[in-house]
Amino acid sequence: MMKAVHMSFSEEFETRGLRGDILVAIGLPDQMALALAGSSTVVPLAVSDITTARMIPLQHTMMACELFTASGDALAVIAALNAAGAIGYLTVLSPRLPDPVMVERELRAASDRVKITLVSG
């Protein structure tokens, strides 16, 4: 069972997020999110849950998603983060790609204030 956090506007979330104590797992399978989080608390979100109100206490937080899923892709996640005014760091996970540098460049170009890193492998 994933260790989840109830979303609120508390300063505790902002402080913990800045320290790297939270991983926002956007549409990630539980086991993948837990493996990435290590000792950090996992905040699971669906793309449809990305709103300004939910992202305010999570500013400057580490986030992760997959490049492609059955329900969408990283560009949809980035668009939702842009619309919510999110600020932070998004790691995009993908299978081995023929040109990961080009894909990362395209993802970064789509993002307003979230720093993107592609992990292909």
C-alpha positions as CSV (number, residue, x, y, z in Angstrom):
1,M,0.0,0.0,0.0
2,M,1.4,3.4,-1.0
3,K,2.1,5.9,1.8
4,A,-0.1,8.8,0.7
5,V,-0.7,12.3,1.9
6,H,-3.9,14.2,2.2
7,M,-3.6,17.4,0.2
8,S,-4.0,20.7,2.1
9,F,-2.7,24.2,2.1
10,S,-0.4,23.7,5.1
11,E,3.0,25.2,5.4
12,E,4.3,21.8,6.4
13,F,3.8,20.6,2.8
14,E,5.7,23.6,1.4
15,T,8.6,23.0,3.8
16,R,8.7,19.3,3.2
17,G,8.4,19.8,-0.6
18,L,11.4,22.2,-0.6
19,R,13.4,19.7,1.4
20,G,12.6,17.0,-1.1
21,D,10.5,15.0,1.3
22,I,7.6,14.6,-1.1
23,L,7.4,13.0,-4.5
24,V,4.3,13.9,-6.5
25,A,3.6,10.7,-8.5
26,I,1.4,11.8,-11.5
27,G,-0.3,8.7,-12.8
28,L,2.5,6.4,-11.8
29,P,1.9,2.8,-10.7
30,D,2.3,2.4,-7.0
31,Q,5.4,0.2,-7.1
32,M,7.2,2.6,-9.5
33,A,6.3,5.6,-7.3
34,L,7.5,3.9,-4.1
35,A,10.8,2.9,-5.8
36,L,11.4,6.5,-7.0
37,A,10.4,8.0,-3.7
38,G,12.8,6.2,-1.5
39,S,12.2,7.6,2.0
40,S,10.1,10.5,0.6
41,T,6.3,10.6,1.1
42,V,4.4,9.9,-2.1
43,V,1.5,12.2,-3.1
44,P,-0.3,10.3,-5.9
45,L,-2.2,12.5,-8.4
46,A,-4.1,11.8,-11.6
47,V,-3.7,14.3,-14.4
48,S,-7.3,15.4,-13.7
49,D,-6.3,16.2,-10.1
50,I,-3.7,18.8,-11.1
51,T,-5.3,22.1,-10.2
52,T,-3.9,25.4,-8.9
53,A,-5.4,24.7,-5.5
54,R,-3.6,21.3,-5.3
55,M,-0.3,22.5,-6.6
56,I,0.1,25.6,-4.4
57,P,1.3,23.7,-1.3
58,L,3.5,21.6,-3.6
59,Q,5.5,24.3,-5.3
60,H,9.2,23.5,-5.9
61,T,8.5,19.8,-5.3
62,M,9.8,16.8,-7.2
63,M,7.3,15.2,-9.5
64,A,7.4,12.2,-11.8
65,C,5.3,10.7,-14.6
66,E,5.7,8.3,-17.5
67,L,6.3,9.5,-21.1
68,F,3.4,7.4,-22.3
69,T,0.5,5.7,-20.4
70,A,-2.8,4.2,-21.5
71,S,-4.5,7.4,-20.4
72,G,-2.2,10.0,-21.9
73,D,1.4,11.2,-22.1
74,A,3.9,13.6,-20.5
75,L,2.8,16.5,-22.7
76,A,-0.7,16.3,-21.2
77,V,0.9,16.3,-17.7
78,I,3.0,19.3,-18.6
79,A,0.0,21.1,-20.1
80,A,-1.9,20.5,-16.8
81,L,1.0,21.7,-14.7
82,N,1.3,24.8,-16.9
83,A,-2.4,25.5,-16.5
84,A,-2.1,25.1,-12.7
85,G,0.9,27.4,-12.5
86,A,3.1,24.7,-11.1
87,I,6.7,25.3,-10.2
88,G,9.0,22.3,-9.6
89,Y,10.9,19.5,-11.1
90,L,9.4,16.8,-13.3
91,T,11.2,13.6,-14.0
92,V,9.7,11.9,-17.1
93,L,10.3,8.1,-17.3
94,S,10.4,6.3,-20.6
95,P,11.6,3.1,-22.2
96,R,14.8,3.3,-24.2
97,L,14.4,5.9,-26.9
98,P,16.4,6.3,-30.2
99,D,16.9,10.0,-29.5
100,P,16.2,10.9,-25.9
101,V,17.9,14.3,-26.2
102,M,15.4,15.4,-28.8
103,V,12.4,14.1,-26.7
104,E,13.7,15.9,-23.6
105,R,14.1,19.1,-25.7
106,E,10.5,18.9,-26.8
107,L,9.2,18.3,-23.3
108,R,11.2,21.2,-21.9
109,A,9.9,23.5,-24.7
110,A,6.4,22.6,-23.7
111,S,6.9,23.5,-20.0
112,D,6.5,27.0,-18.5
113,R,8.0,26.9,-15.0
114,V,8.6,23.2,-14.4
115,K,12.1,21.9,-15.0
116,I,12.0,18.7,-17.0
117,T,14.4,15.7,-16.9
118,L,13.9,12.7,-19.1
119,V,15.1,9.3,-17.8
120,S,15.2,6.9,-20.7
121,G,16.3,3.4,-20.2
